[in-house]
Amino acid sequence: MVFENDVHFTKTIDVSDYKMDFTGPNHDTSNILTYNVALIVPPEHEGEVTIYPHDSVALNVYFKDVILDYAQGFFGQELFMFGPQTQELQILEDLQLNKLSLGESEIKLHITNTYGVDVNTQLLDLIATNTHTQESILLESDLLNTDLWIGRAQETNVYDSIIPYEASFDFSQSNLAEMISILPDKLNFFLNIETNVGADSTETNDFVYLNKPMSVQLQAKVNGGVSFDHLFQSAQMQWNGQGLNLEKIESGHLKLIFDNAMPFSFIMNLYLENEEKEIIDTLVFERNITAGIIGNENFVVESTRSYEEIPINESLKNSLAETKYSTYDLWISSANGEQIQIHKNNYLQFKVIGDFTYLMEQ
């Protein structure tokens, strides 16, 4: 699995002393500003118009809010210090965690440098926080306060085409797996970035494309899978059964269908709520939903289907007539308590259908 989130740093650079070259990336094109000047006598003017030698027309041409989509030159040797910086993450952010354990893991910080500038990075501090559980873990690693060198991207002979520099740093021998295990939604860090470590060795060939930002990824290859134990999730949905003619229903059932292709078993509560979002009835309580069928490599090989039939009675009909929302609570656990593999094709599908007998009016 790859946990990726945009990381934004802001640095303003004064380009007033730079040369603006409008001849294109290959210096073989030209930009021409064309203008026409028309001298028009206003229709309402009566009589002749006299032009004197001292009369003149002045045109001032200037650029405003110039956006550089490409820049080239020597950008200098600078040290940027960031921190304390806070970065929000979106790793299962709706889930409130009781326990997550990782199996044997390979964890790497992968950086794709799309800039024509080599950089030296020092990660001084990193704290992961889960604001739902109020847990925080400080990174412990030999790579802290260590120079992490990242080479420069290379240009090709084609405009807007580059060969990025890929750098990968192994954090397996750290407590980063423990940090991931709390499913953090915030990272706090201190970071130093030094550009052009080789001084002017790039010979003015630094470059940057505005549309090619640097990419930072935290890659976690969990060889043994992950394990959840009573992970909790709750959500509210609009109820779409308002078109049902309850007065004409003589008997029947609400059928709840669960198709589970997730490597988790679920315990579900499902409530009906009125317009004020107050619970007025309970459809299911502590209903167990069986996990998908797990194969030899801890992947789901087949989904499971389970049903819940709820008889329609007068009390439920009254509740359904008032229902505007439904809320479910889920407690999630790994199948058989084992380490499992999560795949993008895993899903849990939940449907409510009706099987009714209607009164026929003569």
C-alpha positions as CSV (number, residue, x, y, z in Angstrom):
1,M,0.0,0.0,0.0
2,V,1.1,3.6,-0.6
3,F,0.2,6.4,1.8
4,E,0.5,9.6,-0.3
5,N,-0.5,13.1,0.4
6,D,0.5,16.5,-1.0
7,V,3.1,18.3,0.9
8,H,3.3,22.0,0.2
9,F,6.2,24.4,0.8
10,T,6.0,28.0,-0.1
11,K,9.1,30.1,-1.1
12,T,8.9,33.4,-2.9
13,I,11.8,34.3,-5.2
14,D,12.4,37.8,-6.6
15,V,13.0,37.6,-10.4
16,S,13.4,41.3,-11.0
17,D,17.1,40.8,-11.9
18,Y,16.5,37.8,-14.2
19,K,16.7,38.0,-17.9
20,M,13.3,37.3,-19.5
21,D,14.0,35.2,-22.7
22,F,11.1,34.9,-25.0
23,T,12.8,32.9,-27.7
24,G,11.5,29.5,-26.5
25,P,13.4,26.5,-25.0
26,N,15.5,26.1,-28.2
27,H,16.1,29.8,-28.6
28,D,14.8,29.6,-32.2
29,T,11.5,31.4,-32.0
30,S,10.4,35.0,-31.6
31,N,7.4,36.7,-30.0
32,I,5.9,39.6,-31.8
33,L,3.6,42.1,-30.3
34,T,1.4,43.6,-33.0
35,Y,-0.7,46.7,-32.6
36,N,-2.8,49.0,-34.8
37,V,-3.3,52.6,-34.2
38,A,-6.5,54.1,-35.7
39,L,-7.1,57.9,-35.5
40,I,-10.9,58.4,-35.7
41,V,-12.7,61.7,-35.7
42,P,-15.7,61.4,-33.3
43,P,-19.0,61.5,-35.3
44,E,-20.4,64.3,-33.1
45,H,-17.4,66.5,-34.0
46,E,-18.3,69.3,-36.4
47,G,-15.9,70.9,-38.7
48,E,-12.3,70.1,-39.5
49,V,-9.7,68.5,-37.3
50,T,-6.2,70.0,-37.2
51,I,-3.1,67.9,-36.3
52,Y,-0.1,69.9,-35.1
53,P,3.6,68.8,-35.1
54,H,3.7,68.6,-31.3
55,D,0.7,66.2,-31.1
56,S,1.7,62.6,-30.3
57,V,0.4,59.2,-29.3
58,A,2.2,57.2,-26.6
59,L,1.9,53.5,-26.1
60,N,3.2,51.9,-22.9
61,V,3.5,48.1,-23.0
62,Y,4.2,46.2,-19.8
63,F,3.6,42.7,-18.3
64,K,1.6,42.2,-15.2
65,D,1.3,39.1,-13.0
66,V,3.7,37.1,-15.2
67,I,3.5,33.3,-14.5
68,L,6.7,31.5,-15.1
69,D,5.9,28.1,-16.6
70,Y,9.6,27.3,-17.1
71,A,12.8,28.8,-15.6
72,Q,16.5,28.1,-16.3
73,G,19.6,29.4,-14.7
74,F,21.7,29.1,-11.5
75,F,19.2,29.3,-8.7
76,G,21.8,29.6,-6.0
77,Q,22.9,27.6,-3.0
78,E,20.4,28.2,-0.3
79,L,19.2,26.6,3.0
80,F,15.5,26.5,3.6
81,M,14.3,25.6,7.1
82,F,10.7,24.4,7.6
83,G,9.1,23.7,10.9
84,P,7.3,23.3,13.1
85,Q,5.2,22.3,10.0
86,T,1.9,20.5,10.2
87,Q,0.7,18.2,7.4
88,E,-2.8,16.7,7.4
89,L,-3.2,13.1,6.2
90,Q,-6.1,11.2,4.9
91,I,-5.4,7.6,5.8
92,L,-8.7,6.0,6.8
93,E,-9.6,9.2,8.5
94,D,-13.2,8.3,9.2
95,L,-12.2,5.2,11.2
96,Q,-11.7,5.5,15.0
97,L,-8.9,3.1,15.9
98,N,-8.8,0.6,18.8
99,K,-6.0,-1.5,17.4
100,L,-4.1,-2.0,14.2
101,S,-1.0,-4.3,13.9
102,L,1.4,-4.5,11.0
103,G,3.1,-7.6,9.9
104,E,6.6,-7.7,8.6
105,S,7.0,-4.5,6.7
106,E,9.3,-2.6,4.3
107,I,8.8,1.1,4.8
108,K,10.5,3.6,2.5
109,L,10.3,7.3,1.9
110,H,10.3,7.8,-1.9
111,I,11.0,11.2,-3.4
112,T,10.7,11.9,-7.1
113,N,12.7,15.1,-7.9
114,T,11.4,16.8,-11.1
115,Y,13.5,19.9,-10.6
116,G,16.8,20.5,-12.2
117,V,18.4,21.2,-8.8
118,D,20.1,18.7,-6.5
119,V,19.1,19.0,-2.9
120,N,20.3,17.8,0.5
121,T,17.6,17.1,3.0
122,Q,17.7,16.7,6.8
123,L,14.7,15.4,8.6
124,L,15.1,16.8,12.1
125,D,12.0,15.6,13.8
126,L,8.7,13.8,12.9
127,I,5.7,13.3,15.1
128,A,2.6,11.3,14.0
129,T,-0.7,12.0,15.7
130,N,-4.1,10.4,15.6
131,T,-6.5,13.1,16.7
132,H,-9.3,10.7,17.2
133,T,-7.5,8.6,19.8
134,Q,-5.1,11.3,21.0
135,E,-2.1,9.1,20.3
136,S,1.2,10.5,19.2
137,I,4.5,8.8,18.3
138,L,7.9,10.4,17.8
139,L,10.0,8.9,15.0
140,E,13.1,7.0,16.1
141,S,15.5,6.3,13.2
142,D,19.2,6.5,12.4
143,L,18.1,8.6,9.3
144,L,17.1,11.5,11.5
145,N,19.6,14.4,11.4
146,T,21.3,12.7,8.5
147,D,22.0,14.1,5.0
148,L,19.6,12.6,2.5
149,W,20.9,13.5,-0.9
150,I,18.5,13.8,-3.8
151,G,20.0,14.3,-7.3
152,R,18.7,16.6,-10.0
153,A,16.3,15.8,-12.8
154,Q,17.6,15.8,-16.4
155,E,16.2,17.6,-19.4
156,T,15.7,16.0,-22.7
157,N,15.7,17.6,-26.1
158,V,11.9,17.8,-25.9
159,Y,10.2,20.7,-24.2
160,D,8.3,19.8,-21.0
161,S,9.9,16.3,-21.0
162,I,12.3,15.4,-18.3
163,I,13.9,12.4,-16.6
164,P,13.2,12.7,-12.9
165,Y,15.6,11.6,-10.2
166,E,14.2,8.8,-8.0
167,A,15.4,8.6,-4.4
168,S,14.4,6.0,-1.9
169,F,15.3,5.9,1.8
170,D,14.7,2.8,3.8
171,F,13.0,3.4,7.2
172,S,12.4,-0.3,7.9
173,Q,14.8,-0.2,10.8
174,S,12.8,2.5,12.7
175,N,9.6,2.8,14.5
176,L,7.8,4.1,11.4
177,A,5.6,1.0,11.3
178,E,4.4,1.8,14.8
179,M,3.7,5.3,13.7
180,I,1.6,4.0,10.7
181,S,-0.2,1.6,13.0
182,I,-2.0,4.4,14.8
183,L,-3.4,5.7,11.5
184,P,-2.2,9.3,12.0
185,D,-4.2,12.1,10.5
186,K,-1.5,14.7,11.2
187,L,2.3,14.9,10.9
188,N,4.4,17.5,12.6
189,F,7.9,17.9,11.4
190,F,11.1,20.0,11.2
191,L,13.0,19.9,7.9
192,N,16.0,21.5,6.4
193,I,16.5,21.6,2.6
194,E,19.8,22.8,1.1
195,T,19.8,23.4,-2.7
196,N,22.7,23.1,-5.1
197,V,25.0,21.3,-2.7
198,G,27.6,21.3,-5.4
199,A,27.6,25.1,-5.5
200,D,27.8,26.3,-9.2
201,S,28.8,23.0,-10.6
202,T,25.5,22.9,-12.6
203,E,26.9,25.7,-14.8
204,T,23.6,27.7,-14.9
205,N,21.6,24.7,-16.0
206,D,19.2,24.6,-13.0
207,F,15.6,24.4,-14.3
208,V,12.1,24.1,-13.1
209,Y,8.7,23.4,-14.8
210,L,5.8,24.9,-13.0
211,N,3.5,22.0,-13.9
212,K,5.9,19.3,-12.6
213,P,6.0,19.5,-8.7
214,M,8.2,17.2,-6.7
215,S,6.5,14.1,-5.3
216,V,6.9,12.7,-1.8
217,Q,5.5,9.2,-1.0
218,L,5.6,7.0,2.1
219,Q,5.6,3.5,0.8
220,A,4.7,0.6,3.1
221,K,5.0,-2.9,1.7
222,V,3.3,-5.0,4.4
223,N,4.5,-8.5,3.6
224,G,2.5,-10.1,6.4
225,G,-0.6,-8.0,5.9
226,V,-2.5,-6.0,8.5
227,S,-4.8,-6.9,11.3
228,F,-7.7,-4.9,12.7
229,D,-9.4,-5.7,16.0
230,H,-12.7,-4.0,16.6
231,L,-12.1,-0.9,14.5
232,F,-15.1,1.4,14.8
233,Q,-16.9,3.4,12.1
234,S,-20.2,5.2,12.2
235,A,-22.0,7.1,9.4
236,Q,-25.4,8.6,8.7
237,M,-27.3,8.4,5.4
238,Q,-30.5,9.7,3.9
239,W,-33.4,7.2,3.9
240,N,-34.8,6.8,0.4
241,G,-38.0,4.9,1.2
242,Q,-40.4,7.8,1.3
243,G,-42.3,6.7,-1.8
244,L,-43.5,3.4,-0.2
245,N,-47.3,3.3,0.3
246,L,-47.3,1.8,3.8
247,E,-51.0,2.0,4.2
248,K,-51.6,-0.6,1.5
249,I,-49.0,-3.1,2.9
250,E,-50.8,-6.1,4.5
251,S,-47.7,-8.1,5.3
252,G,-44.1,-8.5,4.2
253,H,-40.5,-8.2,5.1
254,L,-37.6,-5.8,4.8
255,K,-34.7,-7.7,3.5
256,L,-31.1,-6.6,4.3
257,I,-28.5,-8.0,1.9
258,F,-24.8,-7.9,2.7
259,D,-22.3,-8.8,0.0
260,N,-18.8,-8.8,1.7
261,A,-15.7,-9.0,-0.4
262,M,-13.6,-7.4,2.4
263,P,-11.1,-9.4,4.4
264,F,-13.0,-8.3,7.5
265,S,-15.9,-9.5,9.5
266,F,-18.3,-6.8,10.7
267,I,-20.7,-6.3,13.6
268,M,-23.4,-3.9,12.6
269,N,-26.1,-1.8,14.3
270,L,-28.6,-0.1,12.0
271,Y,-31.0,2.6,13.2
272,L,-33.8,4.6,11.7
273,E,-34.0,8.3,12.5
274,N,-36.6,11.1,12.1
275,E,-36.2,14.5,10.7
276,E,-34.6,15.7,14.0
277,K,-32.1,12.9,13.6
278,E,-33.5,11.1,16.7
279,I,-33.4,7.3,16.7
280,I,-37.0,6.0,16.4
281,D,-36.3,2.3,15.6
282,T,-33.6,-0.3,15.3
283,L,-33.5,-2.6,12.3
284,V,-30.5,-4.7,13.3
285,F,-28.4,-4.9,16.4
286,E,-25.1,-6.6,16.8
287,R,-25.6,-8.3,13.4
288,N,-22.5,-10.3,12.4
289,I,-21.5,-10.1,8.8
290,T,-19.1,-12.8,7.7
291,A,-15.8,-11.9,6.1
292,G,-15.0,-12.7,2.5
293,I,-13.4,-16.1,1.8
294,I,-9.6,-15.7,2.3
295,G,-7.2,-17.6,0.0
296,N,-3.8,-19.0,0.6
297,E,-2.0,-15.7,0.3
298,N,-4.4,-13.8,2.6
299,F,-6.4,-12.2,-0.2
300,V,-10.2,-12.4,-0.6
301,V,-10.9,-14.9,-3.4
302,E,-14.7,-14.9,-3.1
303,S,-17.4,-12.7,-1.5
304,T,-19.9,-13.9,1.0
305,R,-23.6,-13.0,1.1
306,S,-25.8,-12.9,4.1
307,Y,-29.4,-11.8,4.7
308,E,-31.5,-10.3,7.5
309,E,-35.3,-10.5,7.2
310,I,-37.3,-8.1,9.3
311,P,-41.1,-8.6,9.5
312,I,-43.3,-5.6,8.7
313,N,-45.6,-4.8,11.6
314,E,-47.6,-1.8,12.6
315,S,-44.8,-0.4,14.8
316,L,-42.2,-0.6,12.0
317,K,-44.7,0.9,9.5
318,N,-45.1,3.9,11.8
319,S,-41.4,4.2,12.1
320,L,-40.8,4.0,8.4
321,A,-43.4,6.7,7.8
322,E,-41.3,9.1,10.0
323,T,-37.8,8.0,8.8
324,K,-35.6,10.6,7.1
325,Y,-32.2,9.2,7.9
326,S,-30.5,5.9,8.8
327,T,-27.3,5.5,10.8
328,Y,-25.1,2.5,11.0
329,D,-22.4,1.5,13.5
330,L,-19.7,-0.9,12.3
331,W,-17.1,-2.8,14.4
332,I,-14.5,-4.2,12.0
333,S,-12.2,-7.1,12.7
334,S,-9.7,-9.1,10.5
335,A,-11.0,-12.4,9.2
336,N,-10.1,-15.1,11.7
337,G,-7.9,-12.6,13.6
338,E,-5.2,-13.1,10.9
339,Q,-2.9,-10.7,9.1
340,I,-4.6,-10.0,5.8
341,Q,-3.9,-8.2,2.5
342,I,-6.1,-5.2,1.5
343,H,-6.8,-4.8,-2.2
344,K,-8.4,-1.9,-4.1
345,N,-11.1,-4.3,-5.4
346,N,-12.3,-5.2,-1.9
347,Y,-15.8,-3.9,-1.1
348,L,-18.8,-4.2,1.3
349,Q,-22.2,-3.8,-0.4
350,F,-25.3,-3.3,1.7
351,K,-28.8,-3.2,0.3
352,V,-32.3,-2.9,1.7
353,I,-35.2,-4.3,-0.4
354,G,-38.9,-4.9,0.3
355,D,-41.0,-8.1,-0.1
356,F,-44.6,-7.0,0.5
357,T,-48.1,-8.2,0.1
358,Y,-50.5,-5.3,-0.8
359,L,-54.2,-4.9,0.0
360,M,-56.2,-4.8,-3.3
361,E,-59.1,-2.4,-3.3
362,Q,-62.3,-3.3,-5.3
